[in-house]
Amino acid sequence: MSSLHLCLRPPLRLLSSRTAAATASYCRFYAVARVLEKTEAFANHKTGNAAESMRTRTETLLSSGLELYPRFPQDKQVRSMSCRGFLEIYESLAPGETEEEVEMSLQGSSGLAFIDIVQDGQLVQGVCVYGRIEQSGASKVQFRDLLRQIRRGDNYSAVRVIPPKDTRLTSTGIKGKPHRTERGQLSLMATQLPSMQSPCLHEFPTELQNQEARVRNRHLDLQVNPRAAHTLRLRSKIVTIIRSFLERRGYTEMQTPILANSAGGAIARAFETSAFEFPERHIRLRTAPELWLKRLVLGGFEKIFELGIDKTHNPEFTTCEFYAVYLSLQGLIDRTERLLSKLSQVTNDLICGPLDSLPVCEIDFAAPFRRLDFFQEIESAMKLELPDLTRPDAEAELITIYEQLNIRLPNAPTLPRLLDRLSAEFLEPLCQNPTWIVNHPECLAPLSKSYIDPRTQRRVSARAELFIKGKEVVNTYEEENSPFEQRRKFQDQVKYRADDSETDIDENYLQALEWGLPPTGGWGCGVDRLVMLLSGTDRINDVLPFGNLRNVVSRSVTEGKNLSIL
């Protein structure tokens, strides 16, 4: 009979409350022997003496004769299989049947042990009977001693060999056979002992609920809380779908500078730093990549996109922007609705499958999405008419409206900020299912083309802003390509800014426009916010691998402190 030797890469991780180890490529293994709850180390940890628990654990391991951190075997003959592949291939095994031709790996907790092998949400049960594994040459003493060392969180490899005339437990080879129990559970029947690849020196938690502890111990949070890991897996899938959606339509992905002497983009306060090469200059973190990307359009790239940081100035946050020549505002809206409908369908398929710890997304992404006219809807809600925004006293008239309606003024109440606050007050709460806000005032979109709306006779921007559950998700508009109009709008932008720290006029961009930017449609999407909506997550920190900038920076404050995570 032929033999298939299945290998785990990376090594197995012991985590749950059942038992010990097994194989499958790229599989994370979750198990722990029940007898551990009676050990001195466990008792020390339960009483809060984590340092004593770690000291005892370390001394025990060092005196055991185990090789604690061996190299993983470099065996080219070993074939790999995932948990998902195992479940698919051996689904046909009948109750009580064992596949004798195939061998895999396991480990246990006494004469008989059960294990859980978990990989990407797929679980395979393992069964370890000493009567079977003693045929591999392992003694009962070795079996018992190994089980005494097993702790939740230990890494075990899928291969192990017990060298002749050597009782030291070193690396390479455990085996087991695919088996279906009498109750119908697809399992692995162990034939050899596992070998430790690296021990966990701390007591691995069975739960992690404290928010501060989760942020400081993200590596544990992702293993203990399935929803945390599933959210990041969904995020990765969403990014992949967005990239594939654009590439299939002929878009070229680009990377543009993150630091420059001008932040670029719309009105926003930029993060500033300096460089050793020219310490006398102020360097700003960009608020958006759009000015750089439109330079590439000028250079002949007719369809481009970038996945990068967004205007919140946090390197961990992600946005996607794309630009295409001769793409109208309606074309941008249609493309957005197709993309989000696809993302919604794929997300719910994943949540009903491997990412089942996440709630099903109940947002209705059926196209076409609802539309709200900025001026008409706000005036209807206020039962007041907005002033002519081109008049010098428009700002003062808006402040009077605020006072009449008893609405709190924004900080530094410039014309754009006053109008934006009215949108947040009267329009955004109406946008629970996907809703477009259209026909914004020109001053709210200085990089967009503008025109006179024939219905209201107001000067509006060729812009559409998509809100879901009251939050902006997509911003899209026809790009301003006149260097004369763009200069005027930049000058207005400088007039509206609250302080000198905000962006100045980008002369380099204006000079680039003089070479003739063709009619171009631009699109931006906040990926993190989109992931939050599709995964049912309320906190943006939970959709970022290590939280926001505050979490990352504050982590250094607690480094080295011996804080309990349970």
TIKOLVEX-774946 format. One record per residue (C-alpha): residue number from 1; residue in one letter; x, y, z. Coordinates in steps of 0.05 Angstrom, whole numbers. Example, Ala and Ser with C-alpha at 12.3 -4.5 7.8 and 13.67 -1.06 7.14 Angstrom:
(1; "A"; (246; -90; 156)) (2; "S"; (273; -21; 143)) 
***
This chain:
(1; "M"; (0; 0; 0)) (2; "S"; (23; 71; -14)) (3; "S"; (32; 119; 45)) (4; "L"; (15; 192; 46)) (5; "H"; (53; 230; 100)) (6; "L"; (17; 295; 117)) (7; "C"; (56; 352; 147)) (8; "L"; (37; 414; 186)) (9; "R"; (67; 482; 169)) (10; "P"; (68; 522; 213)) (11; "P"; (71; 478; 276)) (12; "L"; (7; 462; 313)) (13; "R"; (-17; 509; 368)) (14; "L"; (-51; 480; 430)) (15; "L"; (-109; 523; 452)) (16; "S"; (-176; 491; 470)) (17; "S"; (-199; 448; 528)) (18; "R"; (-199; 380; 496)) (19; "T"; (-129; 353; 482)) (20; "A"; (-66; 355; 440)) (21; "A"; (-40; 354; 367)) (22; "A"; (-49; 334; 294)) (23; "T"; (-30; 352; 222)) (24; "A"; (-52; 390; 162)) (25; "S"; (-14; 443; 124)) (26; "Y"; (-22; 514; 150)) (27; "C"; (-66; 488; 206)) (28; "R"; (-73; 521; 274)) (29; "F"; (-85; 468; 327)) (30; "Y"; (-128; 480; 388)) (31; "A"; (-124; 433; 448)) (32; "V"; (-101; 421; 520)) (33; "A"; (-102; 361; 567)) (34; "R"; (-154; 365; 623)) (35; "V"; (-102; 343; 674)) (36; "L"; (-68; 411; 666)) (37; "E"; (-121; 443; 710)) (38; "K"; (-92; 404; 769)) (39; "T"; (-20; 425; 758)) (40; "E"; (18; 473; 804)) (41; "A"; (30; 521; 746)) (42; "F"; (-44; 526; 731)) (43; "A"; (-60; 538; 804)) (44; "N"; (-7; 593; 808)) (45; "H"; (-38; 628; 748)) (46; "K"; (-108; 622; 776)) (47; "T"; (-85; 659; 838)) (48; "G"; (-55; 713; 795)) (49; "N"; (18; 693; 805)) (50; "A"; (34; 693; 731)) (51; "A"; (109; 703; 742)) (52; "E"; (113; 643; 788)) (53; "S"; (73; 602; 738)) (54; "M"; (122; 620; 682)) (55; "R"; (182; 604; 726)) (56; "T"; (155; 536; 745)) (57; "R"; (137; 521; 673)) (58; "T"; (206; 541; 648)) (59; "E"; (242; 499; 700)) (60; "T"; (199; 439; 685)) (61; "L"; (212; 443; 611)) (62; "L"; (287; 453; 619)) (63; "S"; (292; 392; 664)) (64; "S"; (249; 348; 619)) (65; "G"; (301; 331; 566)) (66; "L"; (257; 359; 511)) (67; "E"; (288; 397; 454)) (68; "L"; (244; 458; 461)) (69; "Y"; (260; 497; 398)) (70; "P"; (282; 449; 344)) (71; "R"; (287; 466; 270)) (72; "F"; (226; 444; 231)) (73; "P"; (244; 382; 189)) (74; "Q"; (265; 396; 118)) (75; "D"; (232; 335; 86)) (76; "K"; (218; 344; 12)) (77; "Q"; (180; 278; 10)) (78; "V"; (126; 303; 58)) (79; "R"; (61; 323; 25)) (80; "S"; (15; 375; 55)) (81; "M"; (-60; 377; 65)) (82; "S"; (-106; 429; 95)) (83; "C"; (-163; 414; 143)) (84; "R"; (-212; 434; 90)) (85; "G"; (-179; 386; 41)) (86; "F"; (-180; 330; 92)) (87; "L"; (-254; 339; 105)) (88; "E"; (-269; 339; 31)) (89; "I"; (-226; 279; 13)) (90; "Y"; (-248; 234; 70)) (91; "E"; (-321; 254; 74)) (92; "S"; (-340; 187; 44)) (93; "L"; (-311; 146; 102)) (94; "A"; (-365; 103; 134)) (95; "P"; (-376; 101; 210)) (96; "G"; (-323; 57; 242)) (97; "E"; (-280; 57; 179)) (98; "T"; (-205; 76; 180)) (99; "E"; (-165; 95; 119)) (100; "E"; (-104; 50; 129)) (101; "E"; (-66; 77; 68)) (102; "V"; (-58; 147; 96)) (103; "E"; (-21; 170; 157)) (104; "M"; (-26; 236; 195)) (105; "S"; (-6; 263; 263)) (106; "L"; (-39; 269; 332)) (107; "Q"; (-26; 272; 407)) (108; "G"; (-67; 259; 471)) (109; "S"; (-77; 265; 546)) (110; "S"; (-75; 194; 576)) (111; "G"; (-89; 124; 549)) (112; "L"; (-143; 154; 506)) (113; "A"; (-148; 227; 483)) (114; "F"; (-190; 269; 436)) (115; "I"; (-164; 329; 399)) (116; "D"; (-191; 386; 358)) (117; "I"; (-153; 408; 296)) (118; "V"; (-177; 476; 273)) (119; "Q"; (-156; 512; 210)) (120; "D"; (-193; 572; 180)) (121; "G"; (-255; 551; 217)) (122; "Q"; (-251; 479; 194)) (123; "L"; (-248; 427; 251)) (124; "V"; (-222; 355; 249)) (125; "Q"; (-226; 311; 311)) (126; "G"; (-165; 269; 330)) (127; "V"; (-165; 205; 371)) (128; "C"; (-103; 181; 407)) (129; "V"; (-100; 110; 435)) (130; "Y"; (-35; 88; 467)) (131; "G"; (-46; 17; 442)) (132; "R"; (-36; 42; 371)) (133; "I"; (22; 90; 382)) (134; "E"; (64; 41; 423)) (135; "Q"; (76; 4; 357)) (136; "S"; (118; 64; 335)) (137; "G"; (168; 50; 390)) (138; "A"; (144; 100; 441)) (139; "S"; (142; 75; 512)) (140; "K"; (86; 89; 561)) (141; "V"; (135; 130; 603)) (142; "Q"; (150; 174; 543)) (143; "F"; (76; 180; 528)) (144; "R"; (60; 200; 599)) (145; "D"; (119; 248; 606)) (146; "L"; (101; 283; 542)) (147; "L"; (29; 293; 563)) (148; "R"; (52; 323; 629)) (149; "Q"; (89; 377; 589)) (150; "I"; (32; 395; 543)) (151; "R"; (2; 463; 555)) (152; "R"; (-50; 502; 519)) (153; "G"; (-12; 547; 470)) (154; "D"; (45; 499; 456)) (155; "N"; (66; 490; 383)) (156; "Y"; (72; 419; 359)) (157; "S"; (98; 396; 292)) (158; "A"; (67; 345; 246)) (159; "V"; (129; 302; 240)) (160; "R"; (173; 267; 291)) (161; "V"; (221; 208; 296)) (162; "I"; (243; 174; 360)) (163; "P"; (316; 159; 346)) (164; "P"; (340; 89; 368)) (165; "K"; (382; 88; 432)) (166; "D"; (361; 159; 448)) (167; "T"; (306; 176; 496)) (168; "R"; (311; 251; 482)) (169; "L"; (247; 274; 448)) (170; "T"; (272; 310; 386)) (171; "S"; (243; 329; 320)) (172; "T"; (213; 292; 260)) (173; "G"; (151; 249; 252)) (174; "I"; (80; 235; 280)) (175; "K"; (29; 196; 242)) (176; "G"; (-45; 181; 243)) (177; "K"; (-98; 150; 200)) (178; "P"; (-162; 182; 174)) (179; "H"; (-220; 151; 213)) (180; "R"; (-294; 160; 223)) (181; "T"; (-320; 145; 293)) (182; "E"; (-381; 102; 306)) (183; "R"; (-419; 167; 319)) (184; "G"; (-400; 193; 250)) (185; "Q"; (-345; 243; 270)) (186; "L"; (-290; 247; 218)) (187; "S"; (-225; 240; 257)) (188; "L"; (-152; 222; 256)) (189; "M"; (-129; 158; 292)) (190; "A"; (-59; 172; 320)) (191; "T"; (-1; 124; 308)) (192; "Q"; (57; 165; 335)) (193; "L"; (72; 217; 388)) (194; "P"; (79; 291; 372)) (195; "S"; (141; 333; 381)) (196; "M"; (144; 402; 411)) (197; "Q"; (168; 458; 365)) (198; "S"; (162; 515; 415)) (199; "P"; (128; 517; 484)) (200; "C"; (81; 570; 509)) (201; "L"; (111; 595; 575)) (202; "H"; (47; 628; 599)) (203; "E"; (-22; 601; 615)) (204; "F"; (-61; 609; 551)) (205; "P"; (-129; 642; 565)) (206; "T"; (-194; 608; 549)) (207; "E"; (-227; 676; 539)) (208; "L"; (-205; 748; 530)) (209; "Q"; (-260; 800; 539)) (210; "N"; (-225; 860; 571)) (211; "Q"; (-217; 911; 515)) (212; "E"; (-149; 938; 539)) (213; "A"; (-122; 867; 546)) (214; "R"; (-146; 850; 476)) (215; "V"; (-111; 911; 446)) (216; "R"; (-46; 897; 483)) (217; "N"; (-48; 822; 466)) (218; "R"; (-75; 822; 396)) (219; "H"; (-38; 757; 380)) (220; "L"; (-79; 723; 435)) (221; "D"; (-143; 758; 417)) (222; "L"; (-141; 731; 346)) (223; "Q"; (-133; 660; 371)) (224; "V"; (-182; 661; 430)) (225; "N"; (-238; 702; 398)) (226; "P"; (-259; 672; 330)) (227; "R"; (-296; 735; 311)) (228; "A"; (-233; 777; 315)) (229; "A"; (-197; 731; 267)) (230; "H"; (-257; 723; 221)) (231; "T"; (-264; 799; 215)) (232; "L"; (-192; 805; 190)) (233; "R"; (-202; 746; 142)) (234; "L"; (-264; 781; 115)) (235; "R"; (-224; 846; 108)) (236; "S"; (-172; 810; 67)) (237; "K"; (-226; 781; 22)) (238; "I"; (-259; 848; 12)) (239; "V"; (-193; 880; -8)) (240; "T"; (-180; 822; -56)) (241; "I"; (-248; 830; -88)) (242; "I"; (-240; 905; -97)) (243; "R"; (-172; 896; -129)) (244; "S"; (-197; 840; -174)) (245; "F"; (-259; 881; -193)) (246; "L"; (-216; 938; -218)) (247; "E"; (-161; 896; -251)) (248; "R"; (-213; 857; -291)) (249; "R"; (-237; 924; -319)) (250; "G"; (-168; 945; -341)) (251; "Y"; (-145; 987; -282)) (252; "T"; (-71; 991; -265)) (253; "E"; (-51; 992; -192)) (254; "M"; (-3; 1046; -171)) (255; "Q"; (34; 1068; -108)) (256; "T"; (43; 1143; -98)) (257; "P"; (84; 1183; -47)) (258; "I"; (58; 1184; 25)) (259; "L"; (101; 1242; 48)) (260; "A"; (110; 1307; 9)) (261; "N"; (115; 1382; 20)) (262; "S"; (40; 1388; 7)) (263; "A"; (-15; 1344; 37)) (264; "G"; (-61; 1349; -24)) (265; "G"; (-135; 1332; -25)) (266; "A"; (-192; 1373; 4)) (267; "I"; (-194; 1414; 67)) (268; "A"; (-161; 1374; 123)) (269; "R"; (-107; 1384; 175)) (270; "A"; (-45; 1346; 156)) (271; "F"; (5; 1310; 200)) (272; "E"; (74; 1343; 195)) (273; "T"; (144; 1316; 205)) (274; "S"; (215; 1328; 179)) (275; "A"; (271; 1288; 147)) (276; "F"; (345; 1284; 162)) (277; "E"; (361; 1301; 90)) (278; "F"; (328; 1370; 95)) (279; "P"; (309; 1384; 168)) (280; "E"; (290; 1456; 152)) (281; "R"; (231; 1434; 110)) (282; "H"; (162; 1414; 135)) (283; "I"; (139; 1347; 106)) (284; "R"; (65; 1329; 108)) (285; "L"; (30; 1262; 108)) (286; "R"; (-17; 1264; 49)) (287; "T"; (-91; 1269; 63)) (288; "A"; (-107; 1233; -2)) (289; "P"; (-69; 1205; -62)) (290; "E"; (-115; 1238; -114)) (291; "L"; (-69; 1294; -137)) (292; "W"; (-13; 1244; -150)) (293; "L"; (-60; 1195; -185)) (294; "K"; (-87; 1250; -231)) (295; "R"; (-16; 1267; -250)) (296; "L"; (-10; 1195; -274)) (297; "V"; (-74; 1204; -314)) (298; "L"; (-41; 1264; -346)) (299; "G"; (17; 1218; -361)) (300; "G"; (-26; 1172; -403)) (301; "F"; (-52; 1121; -353)) (302; "E"; (-126; 1123; -368)) (303; "K"; (-149; 1074; -313)) (304; "I"; (-111; 1072; -248)) (305; "F"; (-124; 1056; -175)) (306; "E"; (-88; 1055; -108)) (307; "L"; (-101; 1020; -42)) (308; "G"; (-67; 1061; 12)) (309; "I"; (-76; 1105; 74)) (310; "D"; (-136; 1149; 81)) (311; "K"; (-145; 1221; 102)) (312; "T"; (-150; 1205; 176)) (313; "H"; (-74; 1207; 176)) (314; "N"; (-67; 1136; 204)) (315; "P"; (-20; 1090; 166)) (316; "E"; (-62; 1030; 188)) (317; "F"; (-126; 1056; 156)) (318; "T"; (-140; 1037; 84)) (319; "T"; (-175; 1072; 27)) (320; "C"; (-182; 1055; -46)) (321; "E"; (-183; 1108; -100)) (322; "F"; (-191; 1098; -175)) (323; "Y"; (-192; 1146; -234)) (324; "A"; (-216; 1134; -305)) (325; "V"; (-218; 1180; -364)) (326; "Y"; (-286; 1194; -397)) (327; "L"; (-324; 1164; -338)) (328; "S"; (-385; 1206; -319)) (329; "L"; (-416; 1214; -250)) (330; "Q"; (-472; 1166; -269)) (331; "G"; (-420; 1116; -293)) (332; "L"; (-384; 1121; -225)) (333; "I"; (-450; 1110; -189)) (334; "D"; (-467; 1048; -231)) (335; "R"; (-398; 1019; -220)) (336; "T"; (-402; 1030; -145)) (337; "E"; (-470; 996; -140)) (338; "R"; (-445; 935; -178)) (339; "L"; (-383; 929; -134)) (340; "L"; (-421; 935; -68)) (341; "S"; (-475; 886; -90)) (342; "K"; (-421; 835; -106)) (343; "L"; (-385; 848; -40)) (344; "S"; (-450; 838; -1)) (345; "Q"; (-465; 772; -36)) (346; "V"; (-394; 745; -25)) (347; "T"; (-394; 768; 48)) (348; "N"; (-459; 733; 66)) (349; "D"; (-434; 669; 31)) (350; "L"; (-372; 670; 74)) (351; "I"; (-411; 686; 138)) (352; "C"; (-457; 627; 124)) (353; "G"; (-395; 584; 114)) (354; "P"; (-325; 588; 144)) (355; "L"; (-333; 657; 178)) (356; "D"; (-395; 636; 217)) (357; "S"; (-378; 676; 280)) (358; "L"; (-397; 741; 243)) (359; "P"; (-470; 764; 238)) (360; "V"; (-504; 761; 170)) (361; "C"; (-503; 829; 136)) (362; "E"; (-575; 854; 132)) (363; "I"; (-562; 918; 93)) (364; "D"; (-600; 920; 28)) (365; "F"; (-550; 931; -28)) (366; "A"; (-601; 922; -84)) (367; "A"; (-590; 973; -139)) (368; "P"; (-607; 1027; -154)) (369; "F"; (-592; 1061; -88)) (370; "R"; (-635; 1118; -61)) (371; "R"; (-614; 1190; -76)) (372; "L"; (-621; 1254; -35)) (373; "D"; (-611; 1324; -63)) (374; "F"; (-568; 1365; -16)) (375; "F"; (-605; 1431; -20)) (376; "Q"; (-676; 1405; -29)) (377; "E"; (-673; 1355; 28)) (378; "I"; (-640; 1402; 78)) (379; "E"; (-688; 1458; 63)) (380; "S"; (-747; 1410; 69)) (381; "A"; (-722; 1385; 137)) (382; "M"; (-708; 1455; 164)) (383; "K"; (-769; 1486; 133)) (384; "L"; (-723; 1544; 117)) (385; "E"; (-688; 1565; 53)) (386; "L"; (-612; 1565; 50)) (387; "P"; (-580; 1631; 30)) (388; "D"; (-546; 1646; -36)) (389; "L"; (-477; 1617; -21)) (390; "T"; (-442; 1663; -70)) (391; "R"; (-460; 1725; -30)) (392; "P"; (-408; 1754; 19)) (393; "D"; (-456; 1749; 78)) (394; "A"; (-475; 1676; 65)) (395; "E"; (-435; 1652; 125)) (396; "A"; (-470; 1702; 172)) (397; "E"; (-538; 1681; 145)) (398; "L"; (-522; 1608; 159)) (399; "I"; (-502; 1624; 230)) (400; "T"; (-570; 1659; 239)) (401; "I"; (-604; 1595; 215)) (402; "Y"; (-564; 1555; 266)) (403; "E"; (-588; 1602; 321)) (404; "Q"; (-660; 1596; 298)) (405; "L"; (-657; 1520; 299)) (406; "N"; (-616; 1517; 363)) (407; "I"; (-561; 1477; 330)) (408; "R"; (-491; 1478; 360)) (409; "L"; (-441; 1514; 315)) (410; "P"; (-379; 1475; 291)) (411; "N"; (-310; 1497; 313)) (412; "A"; (-284; 1553; 267)) (413; "P"; (-352; 1560; 232)) (414; "T"; (-330; 1571; 160)) (415; "L"; (-379; 1564; 102)) (416; "P"; (-359; 1492; 85)) (417; "R"; (-361; 1471; 159)) (418; "L"; (-430; 1502; 169)) (419; "L"; (-458; 1466; 109)) (420; "D"; (-424; 1401; 127)) (421; "R"; (-455; 1404; 197)) (422; "L"; (-524; 1414; 167)) (423; "S"; (-514; 1352; 124)) (424; "A"; (-494; 1312; 186)) (425; "E"; (-555; 1339; 223)) (426; "F"; (-609; 1329; 171)) (427; "L"; (-585; 1284; 115)) (428; "E"; (-538; 1231; 141)) (429; "P"; (-586; 1201; 193)) (430; "L"; (-634; 1187; 134)) (431; "C"; (-581; 1143; 101)) (432; "Q"; (-587; 1075; 135)) (433; "N"; (-590; 1031; 73)) (434; "P"; (-543; 1054; 17)) (435; "T"; (-562; 1125; -2)) (436; "W"; (-529; 1176; -48)) (437; "I"; (-525; 1249; -29)) (438; "V"; (-519; 1290; -93)) (439; "N"; (-514; 1362; -116)) (440; "H"; (-469; 1387; -59)) (441; "P"; (-450; 1461; -55)) (442; "E"; (-387; 1476; -96)) (443; "C"; (-347; 1496; -34)) (444; "L"; (-353; 1425; -6)) (445; "A"; (-317; 1393; -65)) (446; "P"; (-260; 1439; -89)) (447; "L"; (-230; 1384; -133)) (448; "S"; (-296; 1369; -168)) (449; "K"; (-325; 1401; -231)) (450; "S"; (-385; 1445; -217)) (451; "Y"; (-446; 1469; -255)) (452; "I"; (-512; 1505; -247)) (453; "D"; (-567; 1457; -225)) (454; "P"; (-627; 1472; -271)) (455; "R"; (-677; 1454; -217)) (456; "T"; (-650; 1499; -161)) (457; "Q"; (-608; 1548; -202)) (458; "R"; (-552; 1538; -151)) (459; "R"; (-479; 1525; -166)) (460; "V"; (-467; 1452; -146)) (461; "S"; (-411; 1402; -153)) (462; "A"; (-412; 1341; -199)) (463; "R"; (-406; 1297; -137)) (464; "A"; (-442; 1238; -106)) (465; "E"; (-429; 1216; -35)) (466; "L"; (-452; 1146; -11)) (467; "F"; (-475; 1138; 61)) (468; "I"; (-493; 1073; 96)) (469; "K"; (-519; 1071; 167)) (470; "G"; (-506; 1146; 171)) (471; "K"; (-432; 1139; 153)) (472; "E"; (-396; 1161; 90)) (473; "V"; (-368; 1101; 52)) (474; "V"; (-356; 1124; -20)) (475; "N"; (-341; 1193; -48)) (476; "T"; (-341; 1202; -123)) (477; "Y"; (-341; 1260; -172)) (478; "E"; (-322; 1285; -240)) (479; "E"; (-254; 1316; -232)) (480; "E"; (-241; 1390; -243)) (481; "N"; (-194; 1393; -303)) (482; "S"; (-192; 1468; -316)) (483; "P"; (-128; 1498; -286)) (484; "F"; (-164; 1565; -281)) (485; "E"; (-225; 1539; -244)) (486; "Q"; (-181; 1495; -201)) (487; "R"; (-139; 1555; -180)) (488; "R"; (-201; 1594; -162)) (489; "K"; (-227; 1536; -119)) (490; "F"; (-159; 1527; -86)) (491; "Q"; (-159; 1601; -68)) (492; "D"; (-229; 1594; -38)) (493; "Q"; (-204; 1533; 0)) (494; "V"; (-147; 1574; 30)) (495; "K"; (-198; 1628; 49)) (496; "Y"; (-241; 1577; 85)) (497; "R"; (-186; 1542; 124)) (498; "A"; (-187; 1548; 199)) (499; "D"; (-112; 1559; 212)) (500; "D"; (-45; 1562; 178)) (501; "S"; (-31; 1488; 188)) (502; "E"; (-79; 1466; 133)) (503; "T"; (-60; 1454; 61)) (504; "D"; (-34; 1509; 16)) (505; "I"; (-46; 1516; -59)) (506; "D"; (-11; 1460; -97)) (507; "E"; (24; 1499; -152)) (508; "N"; (55; 1435; -181)) (509; "Y"; (-13; 1405; -191)) (510; "L"; (-40; 1468; -224)) (511; "Q"; (20; 1468; -272)) (512; "A"; (6; 1395; -288)) (513; "L"; (-67; 1412; -306)) (514; "E"; (-41; 1462; -357)) (515; "W"; (-19; 1402; -399)) (516; "G"; (-91; 1381; -409)) (517; "L"; (-126; 1331; -362)) (518; "P"; (-180; 1295; -401)) (519; "P"; (-250; 1289; -371)) (520; "T"; (-239; 1241; -312)) (521; "G"; (-283; 1207; -261)) (522; "G"; (-253; 1197; -192)) (523; "W"; (-275; 1149; -137)) (524; "G"; (-254; 1138; -64)) (525; "C"; (-277; 1086; -14)) (526; "G"; (-261; 1078; 59)) (527; "V"; (-244; 1004; 63)) (528; "D"; (-244; 1000; 139)) (529; "R"; (-313; 1030; 144)) (530; "L"; (-338; 983; 90)) (531; "V"; (-309; 923; 128)) (532; "M"; (-344; 948; 192)) (533; "L"; (-411; 950; 156)) (534; "L"; (-404; 882; 123)) (535; "S"; (-377; 847; 185)) (536; "G"; (-426; 879; 234)) (537; "T"; (-369; 910; 273)) (538; "D"; (-381; 975; 313)) (539; "R"; (-308; 994; 328)) (540; "I"; (-259; 1011; 274)) (541; "N"; (-203; 983; 318)) (542; "D"; (-232; 914; 308)) (543; "V"; (-223; 915; 232)) (544; "L"; (-150; 937; 237)) (545; "P"; (-98; 883; 252)) (546; "F"; (-68; 924; 310)) (547; "G"; (-120; 977; 323)) (548; "N"; (-114; 1051; 308)) (549; "L"; (-53; 1096; 317)) (550; "R"; (-71; 1110; 389)) (551; "N"; (-71; 1035; 404)) (552; "V"; (-4; 1024; 369)) (553; "V"; (30; 1083; 404)) (554; "S"; (0; 1070; 473)) (555; "R"; (24; 998; 470)) (556; "S"; (95; 1021; 484)) (557; "V"; (72; 1050; 550)) (558; "T"; (52; 981; 576)) (559; "E"; (110; 942; 546)) (560; "G"; (147; 905; 600)) (561; "K"; (92; 910; 651)) (562; "N"; (69; 845; 680)) (563; "L"; (-7; 854; 670)) (564; "S"; (-55; 795; 675)) (565; "I"; (-94; 781; 612)) (566; "L"; (-148; 739; 644)) 
***
